[in-house]
Amino acid sequence: MRVLRRRPPLTVIAYVALTASIAVATLVYWGRDTRSSIGAVLLAVVLLGLLRGLLFAWVFLIVVEASFFLGVLTNRPAWWWWVVPVKLALVALLLSRPTWRYVRRRDAAIA
C-alpha cells in the first residue's frame, strides 16, 4: 500500500532554510566547539521534526525563539539591531497559518 505524504508549506521550508543558514554561519564565525556542535545536532533533529509535522517540535521552536527574542530585548547586546528583525521573521513564520495548520493536521493524523 502506498502512503501519500503531504509536502510541507513554504513557510516551513523558509523557516528551516533560514534557521539552517544561521546555524551554519554561526558555526563558521565562532568555530566548531562542543557546545555549538551539540546545539547544531539538537537543532537539526528539531527541524527534521518540524518538517515531519510534529507538534512537539513546533512548540519547542516557538518557546526557544520567543525566549531568545526576549533575552535579546532585555540585555540589548551590541548586535541586537539585526537580531530583532530576524527573530521576528522566524516567529512570524512559525506562527503563520500554513505552518500551524500543517503541524496540527499532521498531529491529528498520527493520533
Secondary structure, DSSP 8 states (H G I E B T S, - for coil): ---------HHHHHHHHHHHHHHHHHHHHH---HHHHHHHHHHHHHHHHHHHT-HHHHHHHHHHHHHHHHHHHHH--TTHHHHHHHHHHHHHHHHSHHHHHHHHHHHHHH-
